[in-house]
Amino acid sequence: MMRPTLARHRVCRLAGRRAAVKQAAVIGIPDPLWGEAMHAVVLLEAGSRRPRRVEFQDALPLSQASKILQSELRRPFREDRARAVD
């Protein structure tokens, strides 16, 4: 099994482009499958808001106009609710 390689410096550079990111570092941590996996540590600017959860996907659902279909992203979290707000 092969996995794509993503350079640590590239991840840090991408994270650092965000205005709320003050500093970022990527380190290798032990991984039972790959031997080592990347782990990002991010320091946000004081007062910056942050999401409670972050999810990584291989692809996002898109409309024919190439806009992200947020309703499709919400669907798994709203399936148990009687009323969904999109």
ZADO-1210 file (C-alpha; in nm, 4 decimals, padded with zeros to 6 digits):
<atoms>
<atom x="00.0000" y="00.0000" z="00.0000" code="MET" pos="1"/>
<atom x="00.1364" y="00.3408" z="-00.0911" code="MET" pos="2"/>
<atom x="00.0427" y="00.6771" z="00.0458" code="ARG" pos="3"/>
<atom x="00.0888" y="01.0218" z="-00.1036" code="PRO" pos="4"/>
<atom x="00.3775" y="01.2222" z="00.0364" code="THR" pos="5"/>
<atom x="00.3071" y="01.5674" z="00.1699" code="LEU" pos="6"/>
<atom x="00.6065" y="01.7700" z="00.2790" code="ALA" pos="7"/>
<atom x="00.5906" y="01.9108" z="00.6304" code="ARG" pos="8"/>
<atom x="00.7158" y="02.2499" z="00.5174" code="HIS" pos="9"/>
<atom x="00.4296" y="02.2701" z="00.2651" code="ARG" pos="10"/>
<atom x="00.1687" y="02.2061" z="00.5343" code="VAL" pos="11"/>
<atom x="00.3246" y="02.4756" z="00.7569" code="CYS" pos="12"/>
<atom x="00.3359" y="02.7216" z="00.4669" code="ARG" pos="13"/>
<atom x="-00.0310" y="02.6595" z="00.3811" code="LEU" pos="14"/>
<atom x="-00.1420" y="02.6949" z="00.7429" code="ALA" pos="15"/>
<atom x="00.0616" y="03.0118" z="00.7833" code="GLY" pos="16"/>
<atom x="-00.1304" y="03.1805" z="00.5011" code="ARG" pos="17"/>
<atom x="-00.4373" y="03.2056" z="00.7220" code="ARG" pos="18"/>
<atom x="-00.4654" y="03.5393" z="00.9004" code="ALA" pos="19"/>
<atom x="-00.5632" y="03.3761" z="01.2301" code="ALA" pos="20"/>
<atom x="-00.2563" y="03.1457" z="01.2320" code="VAL" pos="21"/>
<atom x="00.0319" y="03.2966" z="01.4261" code="LYS" pos="22"/>
<atom x="00.2636" y="02.9952" z="01.4009" code="GLN" pos="23"/>
<atom x="00.2391" y="02.6368" z="01.2807" code="ALA" pos="24"/>
<atom x="00.4598" y="02.3304" z="01.3023" code="ALA" pos="25"/>
<atom x="00.4254" y="01.9815" z="01.1607" code="VAL" pos="26"/>
<atom x="00.5905" y="01.6898" z="01.3365" code="ILE" pos="27"/>
<atom x="00.6061" y="01.3167" z="01.2784" code="GLY" pos="28"/>
<atom x="00.4343" y="01.0976" z="01.5367" code="ILE" pos="29"/>
<atom x="00.4280" y="00.7168" z="01.5587" code="PRO" pos="30"/>
<atom x="00.1599" y="00.5520" z="01.3453" code="ASP" pos="31"/>
<atom x="00.0818" y="00.1784" z="01.3590" code="PRO" pos="32"/>
<atom x="00.0040" y="00.1587" z="00.9864" code="LEU" pos="33"/>
<atom x="00.2597" y="00.3924" z="00.8268" code="TRP" pos="34"/>
<atom x="00.5320" y="00.3976" z="01.0911" code="GLY" pos="35"/>
<atom x="00.5059" y="00.7765" z="01.1115" code="GLU" pos="36"/>
<atom x="00.2240" y="01.0217" z="01.0438" code="ALA" pos="37"/>
<atom x="00.2133" y="01.3996" z="01.0233" code="MET" pos="38"/>
<atom x="00.0669" y="01.5902" z="01.3156" code="HIS" pos="39"/>
<atom x="00.0059" y="01.9658" z="01.2844" code="ALA" pos="40"/>
<atom x="00.0324" y="02.1969" z="01.5851" code="VAL" pos="41"/>
<atom x="-00.1163" y="02.5437" z="01.5295" code="VAL" pos="42"/>
<atom x="-00.0931" y="02.8590" z="01.7400" code="LEU" pos="43"/>
<atom x="-00.3737" y="03.1044" z="01.6657" code="LEU" pos="44"/>
<atom x="-00.3659" y="03.4795" z="01.7150" code="GLU" pos="45"/>
<atom x="-00.5179" y="03.5905" z="02.0467" code="ALA" pos="46"/>
<atom x="-00.8948" y="03.6177" z="02.0252" code="GLY" pos="47"/>
<atom x="-00.9200" y="03.4103" z="01.7062" code="SER" pos="48"/>
<atom x="-01.2247" y="03.1895" z="01.6783" code="ARG" pos="49"/>
<atom x="-01.1667" y="02.8243" z="01.6069" code="ARG" pos="50"/>
<atom x="-01.3912" y="02.5400" z="01.5013" code="PRO" pos="51"/>
<atom x="-01.4729" y="02.2720" z="01.7575" code="ARG" pos="52"/>
<atom x="-01.4128" y="02.0011" z="01.5003" code="ARG" pos="53"/>
<atom x="-01.2054" y="01.9665" z="01.1859" code="VAL" pos="54"/>
<atom x="-01.2598" y="01.6967" z="00.9252" code="GLU" pos="55"/>
<atom x="-01.0399" y="01.6098" z="00.6309" code="PHE" pos="56"/>
<atom x="-01.1948" y="01.4714" z="00.3136" code="GLN" pos="57"/>
<atom x="-01.0537" y="01.3471" z="-00.0163" code="ASP" pos="58"/>
<atom x="-01.3189" y="01.5439" z="-00.2080" code="ALA" pos="59"/>
<atom x="-01.6107" y="01.7791" z="-00.1441" code="LEU" pos="60"/>
<atom x="-01.9555" y="01.7552" z="-00.3055" code="PRO" pos="61"/>
<atom x="-01.9868" y="02.0158" z="-00.5799" code="LEU" pos="62"/>
<atom x="-02.2759" y="02.1571" z="-00.7796" code="SER" pos="63"/>
<atom x="-02.2634" y="02.1842" z="-01.1575" code="GLN" pos="64"/>
<atom x="-02.1411" y="02.5411" z="-01.1019" code="ALA" pos="65"/>
<atom x="-01.8468" y="02.4049" z="-00.8930" code="SER" pos="66"/>
<atom x="-01.9833" y="02.5440" z="-00.5668" code="LYS" pos="67"/>
<atom x="-01.9517" y="02.3385" z="-00.2496" code="ILE" pos="68"/>
<atom x="-02.2832" y="02.1754" z="-00.1566" code="LEU" pos="69"/>
<atom x="-02.2931" y="02.2570" z="00.2136" code="GLN" pos="70"/>
<atom x="-02.6296" y="02.0847" z="00.2529" code="SER" pos="71"/>
<atom x="-02.4620" y="01.7560" z="00.1543" code="GLU" pos="72"/>
<atom x="-02.1889" y="01.8150" z="00.4128" code="LEU" pos="73"/>
<atom x="-02.4526" y="01.8752" z="00.6835" code="ARG" pos="74"/>
<atom x="-02.6611" y="01.5681" z="00.5967" code="ARG" pos="75"/>
<atom x="-02.4808" y="01.3087" z="00.8156" code="PRO" pos="76"/>
<atom x="-02.5080" y="01.5365" z="01.1185" code="PHE" pos="77"/>
<atom x="-02.8763" y="01.6119" z="01.0654" code="ARG" pos="78"/>
<atom x="-03.0143" y="01.2654" z="00.9826" code="GLU" pos="79"/>
<atom x="-03.1453" y="01.2087" z="01.3354" code="ASP" pos="80"/>
<atom x="-03.3172" y="01.5451" z="01.3596" code="ARG" pos="81"/>
<atom x="-03.6807" y="01.5931" z="01.2648" code="ALA" pos="82"/>
<atom x="-03.6151" y="01.9315" z="01.1019" code="ARG" pos="83"/>
<atom x="-03.3060" y="02.0126" z="00.9041" code="ALA" pos="84"/>
<atom x="-03.1980" y="02.3666" z="00.8258" code="VAL" pos="85"/>
<atom x="-02.9997" y="02.4095" z="00.5053" code="ASP" pos="86"/>
</atoms>
